[in-house]
Amino acid sequence: MTAELHPSSPVDRRMALAYEWDELAGRVRQLDDFQDFLRPPRLKSLLPAAPKGPVVLLNVSGWRCEALLVRTSGVTARRLEGLPPGRRDRPHERVPERPPTGRGGRRRHQSKKSR
């Protein structure tokens, strides 16, 4: 039994748009070199860049934020504690100018006098 969609219903409209999105993404993925369109990158595609230094992927959501560090030895995850939930939709504003140092990935703070 198939449920009938009513375009006037916001839920049905959203479901119809989600179905259309999936269909269009599927069509794009059938094109040469687009098999991973809108999918997370595969590890085998990231490893060639890792010998030059780690490849960093940011995972940002309302539940948690983490940096995935891809190295030739494997992948590790580091939680990003300093990104408050209200700012998680704009993580680029909170990326530090340099990588964190010290224990637990936290940057060591210097007083203004010691700089």
Backbone as CSV, one residue per row, in Angstrom:
resi,resn,N_x,N_y,N_z,CA_x,CA_y,CA_z,C_x,C_y,C_z
1,MET,0.854,-1.174,0.000,0.000,0.000,0.000,0.900,1.238,0.000
2,THR,0.703,2.136,-0.938,1.494,3.349,-1.060,0.693,4.531,-0.551
3,ALA,1.306,5.324,0.314,0.637,6.519,0.836,0.621,7.590,-0.244
4,GLU,-0.469,8.319,-0.299,-0.602,9.389,-1.287,-0.043,10.680,-0.700
5,LEU,0.799,11.366,-1.490,1.372,12.626,-1.042,0.455,13.790,-1.399
6,HIS,0.313,14.717,-0.480,-0.475,15.917,-0.699,0.471,17.107,-0.672
7,PRO,0.729,17.745,-1.841,1.700,18.833,-1.895,1.402,19.986,-0.941
8,SER,0.159,20.112,-0.500,-0.167,21.209,0.410,0.343,20.943,1.825
9,SER,0.629,19.693,2.154,1.139,19.348,3.474,2.643,19.620,3.516
10,PRO,3.132,20.394,4.508,4.570,20.667,4.602,5.412,19.393,4.720
11,VAL,4.896,18.404,5.436,5.633,17.149,5.590,5.723,16.426,4.249
12,ASP,4.611,16.346,3.542,4.619,15.680,2.244,5.500,16.424,1.242
13,ARG,5.463,17.730,1.294,6.303,18.538,0.391,7.779,18.275,0.678
14,ARG,8.120,18.228,1.949,9.517,17.963,2.324,9.943,16.558,1.878
15,MET,9.081,15.594,2.059,9.397,14.226,1.631,9.568,14.157,0.116
16,ALA,8.720,14.861,-0.626,8.828,14.867,-2.082,10.138,15.515,-2.522
17,LEU,10.520,16.600,-1.866,11.781,17.263,-2.202,12.981,16.385,-1.844
18,ALA,12.913,15.680,-0.722,13.999,14.773,-0.336,14.138,13.639,-1.354
19,TYR,13.018,13.119,-1.802,13.044,12.060,-2.822,13.648,12.595,-4.121
20,GLU,13.243,13.792,-4.524,13.783,14.392,-5.744,15.293,14.632,-5.605
21,TRP,15.729,15.093,-4.437,17.162,15.315,-4.176,17.938,14.002,-4.342
22,ASP,17.431,12.938,-3.729,18.091,11.638,-3.829,18.154,11.148,-5.265
23,GLU,17.086,11.347,-6.003,17.058,10.934,-7.411,18.087,11.711,-8.230
24,LEU,18.152,13.032,-8.023,19.111,13.852,-8.768,20.554,13.505,-8.395
25,ALA,20.825,13.303,-7.112,22.173,12.915,-6.692,22.543,11.565,-7.303
26,GLY,21.602,10.650,-7.368,21.843,9.348,-7.994,22.174,9.472,-9.468
27,ARG,21.504,10.370,-10.150,21.794,10.591,-11.582,23.192,11.176,-11.764
28,VAL,23.575,12.114,-10.905,24.908,12.705,-10.999,25.965,11.638,-10.735
29,ARG,25.733,10.750,-9.766,26.708,9.706,-9.424,26.912,8.700,-10.542
30,GLN,26.035,8.669,-11.508,26.205,7.779,-12.657,27.166,8.365,-13.688
31,LEU,27.519,9.645,-13.565,28.448,10.286,-14.487,29.886,9.886,-14.150
32,ASP,30.741,9.862,-15.171,32.151,9.545,-14.956,32.764,10.508,-13.949
33,ASP,33.557,9.979,-13.042,34.277,10.739,-12.019,33.386,11.403,-10.973
34,PHE,32.117,11.056,-10.908,31.212,11.640,-9.913,30.557,10.569,-9.032
35,GLN,31.176,9.398,-8.929,30.589,8.306,-8.155,30.426,8.658,-6.680
36,ASP,31.253,9.549,-6.167,31.187,9.917,-4.747,30.564,11.292,-4.516
37,PHE,29.810,11.787,-5.470,29.185,13.107,-5.366,28.345,13.201,-4.090
38,LEU,28.611,14.232,-3.271,27.921,14.497,-2.003,28.071,13.372,-0.986
39,ARG,29.136,12.597,-1.105,29.452,11.558,-0.128,30.759,11.923,0.556
40,PRO,30.985,11.398,1.746,32.280,11.662,2.400,33.416,11.104,1.545
41,PRO,34.579,11.748,1.569,35.696,11.230,0.774,36.133,9.854,1.277
42,ARG,36.560,9.025,0.349,37.036,7.688,0.723,38.477,7.785,1.205
43,LEU,38.817,6.925,2.135,40.159,6.934,2.705,41.222,6.775,1.621
44,LYS,40.980,5.924,0.641,41.985,5.701,-0.401,42.243,6.955,-1.228
45,SER,41.291,7.882,-1.262,41.519,9.127,-2.000,42.248,10.169,-1.146
46,LEU,42.231,10.006,0.188,42.903,10.950,1.075,44.346,10.548,1.388
47,LEU,44.624,9.255,1.390,45.954,8.783,1.774,47.089,9.336,0.918
48,PRO,46.924,9.530,-0.398,48.033,10.085,-1.178,48.476,11.473,-0.696
49,ALA,47.615,12.232,-0.047,47.987,13.557,0.451,48.607,13.491,1.847
50,ALA,48.455,12.391,2.550,48.902,12.280,3.936,50.420,12.309,4.124
51,PRO,51.264,11.832,3.198,52.714,11.909,3.445,53.224,13.345,3.607
52,LYS,52.520,14.310,3.099,52.919,15.715,3.217,52.464,16.316,4.546
53,GLY,51.748,15.569,5.323,51.194,16.040,6.590,49.790,15.491,6.714
54,PRO,49.197,15.585,7.900,47.855,15.014,8.049,46.810,15.769,7.230
55,VAL,45.831,15.018,6.739,44.656,15.593,6.099,43.618,15.732,7.203
56,VAL,43.036,16.917,7.345,42.100,17.170,8.435,40.704,17.380,7.868
57,LEU,39.766,16.593,8.357,38.356,16.741,8.002,37.615,17.202,9.245
58,LEU,36.772,18.208,9.101,35.977,18.691,10.229,34.580,18.114,10.148
59,ASN,34.142,17.514,11.234,32.790,17.000,11.357,32.080,17.903,12.359
60,VAL,31.090,18.653,11.885,30.404,19.627,12.728,28.914,19.329,12.701
61,SER,28.327,19.174,13.883,26.886,18.964,13.966,26.386,19.532,15.280
62,GLY,25.106,19.467,15.490,24.517,19.939,16.728,24.827,19.041,17.907
63,TRP,25.317,17.830,17.658,25.584,16.881,18.725,27.043,16.857,19.140
64,ARG,27.947,16.975,18.159,29.366,16.942,18.474,30.162,17.525,17.329
65,CYS,31.360,17.932,17.673,32.281,18.461,16.674,33.608,17.747,16.867
66,GLU,34.218,17.355,15.765,35.494,16.676,15.860,36.310,16.918,14.609
67,ALA,37.611,16.760,14.758,38.530,16.802,13.627,38.986,15.374,13.388
68,LEU,38.877,14.918,12.155,39.372,13.601,11.783,40.737,13.808,11.145
69,LEU,41.770,13.236,11.744,43.134,13.395,11.271,43.529,12.152,10.493
70,VAL,43.751,12.315,9.193,44.128,11.203,8.328,45.635,11.263,8.147
71,ARG,46.302,10.214,8.609,47.753,10.081,8.451,48.011,8.775,7.713
72,THR,49.223,8.598,7.256,49.557,7.340,6.576,49.384,6.152,7.509
73,SER,49.461,6.370,8.829,49.302,5.296,9.805,47.840,4.991,10.129
74,GLY,46.909,5.842,9.693,45.495,5.611,9.964,44.765,6.901,10.281
75,VAL,43.571,6.761,10.816,42.705,7.906,11.107,42.452,7.968,12.610
76,THR,42.551,9.176,13.167,42.199,9.401,14.559,41.220,10.567,14.632
77,ALA,40.405,10.564,15.668,39.419,11.633,15.864,39.788,12.418,17.106
78,ARG,39.660,13.741,17.012,39.895,14.631,18.152,38.641,15.477,18.336
79,ARG,38.051,15.398,19.522,36.868,16.222,19.799,37.249,17.688,19.836
80,LEU,36.395,18.525,19.304,36.591,19.976,19.329,35.637,20.546,20.368
81,GLU,36.136,20.722,21.558,35.307,21.143,22.693,34.950,22.624,22.653
82,GLY,35.769,23.463,22.022,35.592,24.903,22.117,34.605,25.501,21.136
83,LEU,33.805,24.699,20.480,32.860,25.212,19.498,31.451,25.131,20.072
84,PRO,30.918,26.240,20.585,29.597,26.191,21.221,28.491,25.873,20.217
85,PRO,27.425,25.210,20.669,26.349,24.784,19.764,25.776,25.903,18.904
86,GLY,25.662,27.100,19.430,25.093,28.195,18.651,25.957,28.625,17.481
87,ARG,27.236,28.236,17.461,28.150,28.642,16.409,28.493,27.485,15.473
88,ARG,27.900,26.341,15.650,28.284,25.159,14.878,27.880,25.238,13.418
89,ASP,27.034,26.180,13.078,26.679,26.326,11.667,27.712,27.166,10.926
90,ARG,28.698,27.759,11.656,29.731,28.582,11.027,31.098,28.257,11.642
91,PRO,31.565,26.993,11.488,32.799,26.589,12.158,34.030,27.322,11.649
92,HIS,33.989,27.846,10.437,35.159,28.534,9.886,35.536,29.757,10.707
93,GLU,34.607,30.298,11.480,34.907,31.463,12.302,35.687,31.083,13.556
94,ARG,35.738,29.798,13.891,36.379,29.364,15.124,37.648,28.546,14.885
95,VAL,38.052,28.349,13.649,39.252,27.572,13.375,40.463,28.360,13.843
96,PRO,41.336,27.756,14.666,42.492,28.496,15.154,43.476,28.821,14.036
97,GLU,44.268,29.876,14.254,45.248,30.284,13.262,46.370,29.268,13.131
98,ARG,46.628,28.521,14.174,47.677,27.504,14.137,47.142,26.261,14.831
99,PRO,47.745,25.099,14.566,47.243,23.878,15.206,47.418,23.937,16.711
100,PRO,46.501,23.340,17.471,46.632,23.326,18.927,47.846,22.504,19.337
101,THR,48.447,22.870,20.456,49.596,22.136,20.978,49.352,21.795,22.427
102,GLY,50.163,20.922,22.958,50.040,20.550,24.359,49.191,19.317,24.547
103,ARG,48.953,18.952,25.793,48.182,17.752,26.115,46.729,17.913,25.740
104,GLY,46.155,16.836,25.211,44.730,16.822,24.914,44.324,17.756,23.800
105,GLY,45.284,18.214,23.003,44.956,19.070,21.882,44.624,20.498,22.255
106,ARG,44.798,20.863,23.517,44.498,22.235,23.925,45.724,23.099,23.746
107,ARG,45.512,24.295,23.278,46.601,25.234,23.070,47.094,25.738,24.417
108,ARG,48.403,25.821,24.558,48.967,26.400,25.772,48.871,27.911,25.679
109,HIS,48.383,28.511,26.722,48.193,29.962,26.719,49.432,30.651,27.282
110,GLN,49.784,31.750,26.682,50.899,32.564,27.154,50.323,33.875,27.677
111,SER,50.941,34.374,28.730,50.503,35.687,29.199,51.046,36.738,28.258
112,LYS,50.431,37.898,28.242,50.868,38.974,27.359,52.285,39.427,27.682
113,LYS,52.690,39.300,28.948,54.020,39.715,29.352,55.105,38.807,28.781
114,SER,54.801,37.500,28.588,55.814,36.561,28.126,55.945,36.530,26.613
115,ARG,55.133,37.269,25.899,55.185,37.255,24.434,56.234,38.182,23.910
